[in-house]
Amino acid sequence: MSSARRTYIHRTPLSISAATGWRAIYIQEPDQDVLWIDEALLAWGVFHHEERPVAGTTGPTVDQGNHIEGVVHTGTDLGSFPDSAEEIGNFWHYRRIDDPDPTREEAKAEQARRQRR
């Protein structure tokens, strides 16, 4: 049995409006001039997570249950759509309206932590 697995996210109909000012913070790669970027949350959404074997492999499906995650606008060549903030590459964390911007030191520490992985 192969251990290759992939997490699938299913959108569920429940969505709770986000408070103005909530944002998702994304860490940038160390070679970028900007250390982090943010995206305003559209809402909080409930997403159902399920882990399955990658196509062509075998193994059980693991139901990871519902998770509350921020919803942001994302885009591809096919158009723009709302999606889980945590599924977009380089997601770091959420910040509230009264939270200060991440400091340069915090961002550098996060970049270093990710490089050690």
Contacts in CASP RR format, 6 or more apart in sequence:
PFRMAT RR
TARGET T0000
AUTHOR 0000-0000-0000
METHOD contacts of the structure
MODEL  1
MSSARRTYIHRTPLSISAATGWRAIYIQEPDQDVLWIDEALLAWGVFHHE
ERPVAGTTGPTVDQGNHIEGVVHTGTDLGSFPDSAEEIGNFWHYRRIDDP
DPTREEAKAEQARRQRR
1 57 0 8 1.000
1 58 0 8 1.000
1 59 0 8 1.000
2 53 0 8 1.000
2 54 0 8 1.000
2 57 0 8 1.000
2 58 0 8 1.000
2 59 0 8 1.000
4 53 0 8 1.000
4 54 0 8 1.000
4 57 0 8 1.000
5 51 0 8 1.000
5 52 0 8 1.000
5 53 0 8 1.000
5 54 0 8 1.000
6 51 0 8 1.000
6 52 0 8 1.000
6 53 0 8 1.000
6 54 0 8 1.000
7 49 0 8 1.000
7 50 0 8 1.000
7 51 0 8 1.000
7 64 0 8 1.000
8 49 0 8 1.000
8 50 0 8 1.000
8 51 0 8 1.000
8 52 0 8 1.000
9 47 0 8 1.000
9 48 0 8 1.000
9 49 0 8 1.000
9 50 0 8 1.000
9 84 0 8 1.000
9 87 0 8 1.000
10 47 0 8 1.000
10 48 0 8 1.000
10 49 0 8 1.000
10 50 0 8 1.000
11 47 0 8 1.000
11 48 0 8 1.000
12 45 0 8 1.000
12 46 0 8 1.000
12 47 0 8 1.000
12 48 0 8 1.000
12 66 0 8 1.000
14 45 0 8 1.000
14 46 0 8 1.000
15 43 0 8 1.000
15 44 0 8 1.000
15 45 0 8 1.000
15 46 0 8 1.000
15 71 0 8 1.000
16 43 0 8 1.000
16 44 0 8 1.000
16 45 0 8 1.000
16 68 0 8 1.000
17 43 0 8 1.000
17 44 0 8 1.000
18 41 0 8 1.000
18 42 0 8 1.000
18 43 0 8 1.000
18 44 0 8 1.000
18 70 0 8 1.000
18 71 0 8 1.000
19 96 0 8 1.000
19 97 0 8 1.000
20 97 0 8 1.000
21 40 0 8 1.000
21 41 0 8 1.000
21 96 0 8 1.000
21 97 0 8 1.000
22 40 0 8 1.000
22 41 0 8 1.000
22 70 0 8 1.000
22 94 0 8 1.000
22 95 0 8 1.000
22 96 0 8 1.000
22 97 0 8 1.000
23 38 0 8 1.000
23 39 0 8 1.000
23 40 0 8 1.000
23 41 0 8 1.000
23 94 0 8 1.000
23 95 0 8 1.000
24 38 0 8 1.000
24 39 0 8 1.000
24 41 0 8 1.000
24 70 0 8 1.000
24 72 0 8 1.000
24 85 0 8 1.000
24 86 0 8 1.000
24 88 0 8 1.000
24 91 0 8 1.000
24 93 0 8 1.000
24 94 0 8 1.000
25 36 0 8 1.000
25 37 0 8 1.000
25 38 0 8 1.000
25 91 0 8 1.000
25 92 0 8 1.000
25 93 0 8 1.000
25 94 0 8 1.000
25 95 0 8 1.000
25 102 0 8 1.000
26 36 0 8 1.000
26 37 0 8 1.000
26 38 0 8 1.000
26 39 0 8 1.000
26 88 0 8 1.000
26 89 0 8 1.000
26 90 0 8 1.000
26 91 0 8 1.000
26 92 0 8 1.000
27 35 0 8 1.000
27 36 0 8 1.000
27 90 0 8 1.000
27 92 0 8 1.000
27 107 0 8 1.000
27 110 0 8 1.000
27 111 0 8 1.000
27 114 0 8 1.000
28 34 0 8 1.000
28 35 0 8 1.000
28 36 0 8 1.000
28 37 0 8 1.000
28 90 0 8 1.000
28 107 0 8 1.000
28 111 0 8 1.000
29 90 0 8 1.000
29 111 0 8 1.000
30 111 0 8 1.000
30 115 0 8 1.000
35 102 0 8 1.000
35 104 0 8 1.000
35 107 0 8 1.000
35 108 0 8 1.000
35 111 0 8 1.000
36 92 0 8 1.000
36 102 0 8 1.000
36 107 0 8 1.000
38 95 0 8 1.000
39 72 0 8 1.000
39 73 0 8 1.000
39 85 0 8 1.000
39 88 0 8 1.000
40 72 0 8 1.000
41 70 0 8 1.000
41 71 0 8 1.000
41 72 0 8 1.000
41 85 0 8 1.000
41 94 0 8 1.000
42 70 0 8 1.000
42 71 0 8 1.000
42 72 0 8 1.000
42 73 0 8 1.000
42 82 0 8 1.000
43 70 0 8 1.000
43 71 0 8 1.000
43 82 0 8 1.000
44 68 0 8 1.000
44 69 0 8 1.000
44 70 0 8 1.000
44 71 0 8 1.000
45 68 0 8 1.000
45 69 0 8 1.000
45 70 0 8 1.000
45 71 0 8 1.000
45 84 0 8 1.000
46 66 0 8 1.000
46 67 0 8 1.000
46 68 0 8 1.000
47 66 0 8 1.000
47 67 0 8 1.000
47 68 0 8 1.000
47 69 0 8 1.000
47 84 0 8 1.000
48 65 0 8 1.000
48 66 0 8 1.000
48 67 0 8 1.000
49 63 0 8 1.000
49 64 0 8 1.000
49 65 0 8 1.000
49 66 0 8 1.000
49 67 0 8 1.000
50 61 0 8 1.000
50 62 0 8 1.000
50 63 0 8 1.000
50 64 0 8 1.000
50 65 0 8 1.000
51 61 0 8 1.000
51 62 0 8 1.000
51 64 0 8 1.000
52 61 0 8 1.000
52 62 0 8 1.000
53 59 0 8 1.000
53 60 0 8 1.000
53 61 0 8 1.000
69 84 0 8 1.000
69 85 0 8 1.000
69 86 0 8 1.000
70 84 0 8 1.000
70 85 0 8 1.000
70 86 0 8 1.000
70 94 0 8 1.000
71 82 0 8 1.000
71 83 0 8 1.000
71 84 0 8 1.000
71 85 0 8 1.000
72 82 0 8 1.000
72 83 0 8 1.000
72 85 0 8 1.000
72 88 0 8 1.000
73 80 0 8 1.000
73 81 0 8 1.000
73 82 0 8 1.000
73 83 0 8 1.000
74 80 0 8 1.000
74 81 0 8 1.000
74 82 0 8 1.000
74 83 0 8 1.000
74 88 0 8 1.000
75 81 0 8 1.000
85 91 0 8 1.000
85 94 0 8 1.000
92 102 0 8 1.000
92 110 0 8 1.000
95 101 0 8 1.000
95 102 0 8 1.000
END
